[in-house]
Amino acid sequence: MSNSPSQRATLERWLSGPRVGGVPVPEHNAPAPLLSFEFFPPKTEALEQQLWACIRRLEPLAPHFVSVTYGAGGTTQARTHATVARIVAETTLTPAAHLTCVGASRGEIDDIARQYWDAGVRHIVALRGDVPGGGAYEPHPDGYAYAADLVAGLKRVADFEISVAAYPEVHPTARTPLADLDNLKRKLDAGAVRAITNYFFDNATFLRFLDLALAAGITAPIVPGIMPVSNYAQIVKFSAVSGVKVPDWLGRFFEGVEDNVETRRMIATVVASEQVRQLQANGIDEFHFYTLNRPDLTFAIAHILGVRPRGE
């Protein structure tokens, strides 16, 4: 039976098109990547329960550490401290408390750092921070002006392990990409041991950023931040503020499923898993997940990456 012209054209297109290799699957005995997770402190009793359900769900994965965010201008200081202290007391996890420069004097920030040290917290994520309600950043007259100053101050308080932020797509307020890299190097030179990036969706941008960082003399680990996206409208809003480019293809994936939560979760798992596996194929073996206090997506992606609950 002869093929029609359209069928022959289809076959010719299939045979003549480029061949794209798949992302290699790690060997069965290959080590799983090192993971860390970010949580935010709860504002209500219901959110408190959601947070602790998330922590208990992810704890068996034995992450490298878990970080707890700090609201703009330190607006969640008490809740952040309470959450971190409870993680120390009631879990096997290693917490990292976020701490910012905004709205506090050096003495006040040093006191907070000492409270963390006394509570058994040895890891701080040091950030410049954002002004409550937005607006231009102005250093506190008696405070740490920028994150590099905060890092140096924390190291004077105690021998903290310190992580800082990095921006593959450049911080929104940076004068130039080179100035942004210089700022990252200052933070690391002041005593930070790693940088955790803002989330991104274009892996080529992150890999190019690693090349630029190395050329600038940065040799500390730069851990990619991964944001599993199940709420497209929300991520568009976040990204407009933080300077992250949301690709058109991501929007097309979520077209028509605004009211279908389960489908959105499936899409989120596929997209984030594919992103991380491509980074793995390029030699990246450590990832930081922004969980938004929702554990199921992160747990599923970790499983795909070969991370298994402790004891399995």
Phi, psi and omega in degrees: 000125184281149177277150176285162178304322181292324178292319178296321179296321178297314180297318180298321179295317179297320184282332185263349182287164180293149177260125182250121179287147178281164175293127183297141177275129180300150175300153184303324183262011179290143180295142177287154179293159177275128183243150168222157187231146175248135175240163171238147185290145185281152178256342182225170178297319180296319179290330175299315179295321179296317179300313185286333171295321178295314181299314181294326180292322186266342182306317181298345178283354176051059179295159177303314174198168173232135180254152179236125189285170186227122185297163180305129180069019180075024186291345177246025186308308184295319182290322177298313181298317181296319180295314181297316181297323179290323176299317178299316188282327193243359182227174175265006185280155174259110183272150172236120183268131173288143177215136184237168180275340194290135166072019181212149177282168177300318180298319179294317180293319178299321178297318178298317180298318179296322178298319177297315181299316180295333179276359179095009180273126183244000185232127179237138169261108187266124186226152172295313179094166182249153178285133177303131181079005180085190181101172183289143180282133173231123179300145174298136184300331179247017187253187171280125187291314185220173186300324179299321177294321179296318179301312180298320179294318179297322179293334175285329180290312182196169183276063179290149161278127187236130171251152179227174183265149174225157189227095180302333180256016176077133178300139184303333182260003180290142180293317181212162174302323180294320178296324178295318177295321178299320179294319177299317180296322178298319180296318180289320179294335180283348176135358176288150184252347178204160171242141175247128185276156164299156180293158181206165180239346180256105182298328179299325178296317179295314182295323176295322178298320177299318179299316181294321180296316179296319179296333179274003178090014179270122181239355178290154178301137173244106189269124180290133175271129185245128178246103173293125187255115172244347178240096187295318181299321180294318183290328176297318180293313177303315188290328178298327181279321188265359176079021179270133177278125176261115185290151180301323184297330179292320177297321179295325179300328185261004179297130174080004181241023182303326183258011183243090187298317184296317179295320179299321178294321177297317179298316181300317181296316181296312184297311182293321179297318179295319179299313183292320181294326176292321176295320176302317180297340177262015172095001180280131184230019177215137185218144178244120184259129172274102190278338188053030180060025175240110192276335193297318180297313181297319180298316181296318180294318178301320179298316178300326182281357178096005178277128183240150177304144180305132178099345179286000000 
